[in-house]
Amino acid sequence: MKRIVAYIRSLSIARNLYALGAVFLLAFLVKLFSFSADTNKEYERFFKDSYHVFGMSLPQDLNFCGEKVPLNDFMVAEAMDRELNSNAYFHSQTLLLIKRSNRWLPIIEAILKKNKVPEDFKYIPLIESNLSNVISPRGATGFWQFMDVPAKYYGLEISDEVDERYSVERSTEAISKFILDGYEKYHSWTMAVACLNYGFGAVEEQVKKQKTTDYYQLLLPEETTRYVFRILALKQIISDPKKYGFMVRKKDLYPAIDTRRVIIDSTVTDLVAFAESQKINYKTLKYFNPWLRLTTLSNPSKKKYEFILPNGKYNESYFEAQWEYEKNMTPSDSSKYFTKKDLLPVIGDKSRNIPQ
């Protein structure tokens, strides 16, 4: 009998313990879900307060090399909207392009101006190569992504030892001739762009089929159709970065590097030794002269090659500009950003007599 009573009591205690445990578990779960709900609400509040994505407003008046862009055509407007949004929100790449533009666009602009090519063409290397010497899967090479056949046609040397498509200056000279040929054929800068991207023969075939020489009315492959709008989108952003949310300080930009020119008209059997004789290393020689493809330059015809070499203590001078800028800043300046003129003095400066 005593055993039965004890057993009943143990069951009663167990039931009480289970009940108590259930209460604690329920309270824990209520607290857990309550905490999770509070956390979610806090996250949502923070997200709404901190993260904003804005639709881009199209410029009311837009032109390419002085030729009006027909934004009253919905297909044109949406094509421009696509490229403006894509580049404005491709933050890492577009920010790098803003930085690189400060170094390279003045060089390109000057050569285009000399050849009477409109300034807007200087944005093509941004969309073609991100202002870097790259090679496409099809073999297009350099800032301008020249294929070998047209490159040779327009005077660039391509051999085992030399490939002038890698020279920003020489390839810009060659591309200027290409652009002017396209303009002469169609009397349209947008059609010159189409020829540059798609090729003279392919463009002419579509002109004959579709009976129009209006770039905005031609049905062309997607890459060529997007080409002018990609140029225009980067033109808008690079010319006025702050307008599109890029707060870039003057010290953030990649500065031009002081250089000197050396003419070589003989064989160089060892470019590594040549670099050392100029008090630089081979890597630095190649950075400034990427058109050199091997460690030798045979030059049997005694051609005059222009080598670009950094001047003096180029690394020190590179950083001195930043240090000087920081030294002259006052505390009140630290939150200020630069205007278009301060940011990129060359880009968008219409006071120059550059053909449009």
N, C-alpha and C positions, 0 to 999 in steps of 0.2 A: 504493500500500500504506500509506504514511504517513497518507494522508487517511482511510483506512478505520479505522486504529488510533485516530486522533484522534477520529473520529466515535463509535467505541465508548466511548472514555473519557468523551466529553461526555455520552453517554447514561447512563453509570454515575453521573456526578456529579449529573445531573438527577434520576435515580432516588433518590439519597441525599438530595438537597435536598427532593424531594417527600415522602420518608419522614419526614424531620426536621420538615417543615412539618405533616404529618399528626399527628405526635406532639404538637407544640406546640398544634395546634388541639384535639386530643382533651383535652389537659391543661386548656386554657382552658375548654372546655365542661364538663368535670367540675367545675372550680372554680366556674364560673358557676352550675350547677345546685345545687351544694353550698351556695353563698352564698344562692341563692334559697330553698332548703329551710330553711336556718338562719333567714333573715329571716321566712319564713312561720311557723316555730315560735315565734319571738320575738313576732310579731304575735298569734298565737293565745294565747300566754301572757298578753300584755298585755291582750288583749280580754277573756279570762276573768277576769282579776284586776280589771279596771277597769269593765266594763260589766255592769250587772245590771238586769234588768227583773223586777219582782215582781208576782205576782198579788195583787189587792186582796182583803182579808178583809172580808166583809160584816159590818156591825154586828149583834150578836145581837138587839138590841131597837131597832126603828126606828119612828118615827111622823111623820106629817105633821099639824101643828096639833093634836096630841094624839090623832089617829086612828091606830090601830095599822096598820102595814104588814104584810100577811100573807106574811112571808118563807118560811113553810112550803109555799107554793104555788111549784112549781119555775119556772113562767113569770114570776112576780113576782120571785123571787130572781135569775133570769138577766137580767131587764130591769134590775134595780138594778145587777147586776154589770157589765153593758154600760156604763151611764152613769158608774159610779164609775171604771172603767178608762179610758174615753174621756177624761174630764176630768182625771184624775190624770196622764195621760201626754200631755195637750195642754199642754205646759209653758209655752210663750210666752203663750198666751191666758189660761190659768188664773193665771199669775203676775201678769199685768196686772189681772185681776179682783180678786185679793187686794189689790193696791195701790190700785185705784180704790174698792174697797169701804170702805176707811177714810174716804174723803171722803163718799161718797154714801149708804151704808146707814144711818148715824145719822139723816140727814134723812128718808129714806123710812120708817124704823122709827117715828119720832116721829109722823108723820102717820097711819100705820096704827094705832098705839096709840090715838091720839086718836079714831079712828073705830071702835075696838073690832074691828079686823081682826087676826087672829093674825100673829105675827111672821114665821112661815115664808114668808109671801107676799112678803117683801122680797127674796127671792132670784130672783123672776121676772124683773126687769129684767136680771139677769146672763145668763139664758139667752135672753131676747128680743132684747136689743140690746147686750150686753157693756157695759152702763152707759154708753151713748153715744147721742146723738141721731141715729139713722139712719132711713132710709126703706126699706121692703121693696119688692120688685118689685110687690106688690099695693097699695102705698100706705100700709101700716101705718107709723105715725110715732112717733118719740120713744122714751124709755126703756121705756115699757110697750107700744109698738107698737099704738097705738090706730088703728083704722079711723075714717074721718071720721063715718060715721052714728052708731055708738055713742058716739063722743066728744061729738058735739053733744047726743045724748040725755041724757048725764050731765053736761051743763052747760058744756062747753068751747067757747070761741069759736074759730071757724075762718073766716078771711077772707083777702083778699089781703095785708093788712098785719099780721094777728095770727093765730098758730096756737098755741093754748095746749097742744097735745099736746107741744110742745117744752119746756114748763115742767115741771121735775121735781116741784115742789110741787103745782101745779094738776092735773097729770095723775094724781098719786098720790091726791089728794082724789077725783077722778072715778072712778078705778079702785076705790077703796074702796067706793063705792056699787054698782058693778058686782059686786064680790065678795060683798057682803052680800045682794044680790038673788039671786045664785046659791045662797048658803047657805040663804036663806029658802025657796027653791023645793024644795031636796032635803035640807036639814038635814045636809049633808055638805060638808066643806071640799074634799075631793078632787073632788066633783062640781061645786063652784063653780069649781075650776080647769079642769075639762073645758069648762064653759060659757064661760069666759074665752077658751079657745083655739079651741073648735069652734063656739061660738054656741049660744044658748038653744034655738033652733028645731031645729037639727041634733041636739043632745044629746037633746032630748025625743023626737024621731023614733026614735032608737035605743033609748031607754028603753022606748017602747011596743012596738017590734018584739021586743026581747030580754027584756022583762019583768023587768028588774032596775035598781036605782038604785045598785048597787055598782060604783064606778069600776074596781076590780080584776077584775071579772067581765064588764064590758062590752067588746065588740069594737068598737073605735073606730079611726079612721085612725091611721096610725103616729105622726104628729107628736103627736096628742093622747094616744095610748097611752104615749109616752115622756115626756110633759110633767112629770108628778109625779116620775118617777125622775130626770130631769135636775135638777129643783129640789133633790131630796134629796141628790143627788151633790154639788152645789156647796155645799149646806148643810154637809155633812160636811167638805169640804175647807176651806172658808172659816172654819169654826168652829175647826178644828184643823189648820192648814197643815203643821206639822212632822210630824204623824202620817203625812202622805202625801208626805213628802220635799221640801216647800217650805220652805227655810231662809230666811225673810224677816225681816230686821232691822227694828226700829221706824223707823229713819231711811229705809228703803226705801219706806215707805208714803206715799201722796199725802195731805198734810195738808189739813184744812179751811182755807179762806181766810176771813179776817175780813172781813165785809161790813156794809153799812148799807142801809137801805131808803128809797126816795124815792117818794112818791105823786104821780103825774101825772094830772090830770083835765082837761087841755086839749089842744089840737092841738100837735103837735111837727112843724114843717115840715121840719126838718133834724136828723136824729138824729146825724149826724156832728158838727155844731156843738154839739149838746147834750152829746155825749161829751166834746168838748174843754172845754166849760164845767165839766165834772166832773173835769177834769185826767186824763182817760184817752183812749184812742183808740177808734175805732168797733169795731175787732176785739175789744177787751176788753169793750166794752158788749155786743156780741153773744154773747160767751162766757157772760156772767152772765145775759143775757136773750135766749136763742135763739128765744123765741116772737115776737120782732120780726122780721118777714119782709121789710120794705122799709126804706128810709132815711127814711120818713115815718110819722107816726101821726096820722091825720086826727081821729079821736075826735069825731064830730059829736054823739054823745049825752052827752058829758062824763063818760064812765065813768071810774072810778078805777082806774088801772093801777099796780101796785107794781113799781118798778124795783129790781133788786138791783145794788148798786155796790160795788166793792172799797174797803176802808177804808184810807186813808193809803198808806203805802209797802208795798203788798201783796207786791211781789216780794221786798223785803228781808226781810219777816217770814216769807215762805215758806221761805227758806233759813236764816234765823236758827235755826230749830228744829233743823235738821240740824247746823249748826255747834255749837250748844250741846250737842247730844248727843255729838258727836265730842270736844269739849273736856272733857267730864266722864267720858269713858271711860278706864279704866286699861288697860295692856297686856294684863292677864289677861282683860279683857272682850272682846277683839277676836275671840275664837273662840266666844263665847257667842251663842246665839240666844234669842229671847224665847218665853215660854210663851204659851198661848192668851190669857190675861188681858192680858198685856203687849202682845201683837200687835194684837188688835182688842178693846178693852175693852167695846164695845157689843154685839158679836155674841156670841150664845150666853149672855148674862148672864141667867140665870133668876131672879135676885133681884128683877127688876122684875116688877110685876104685869101682864104682858102676856097677854091671853087666848090659850089654847092649844086 
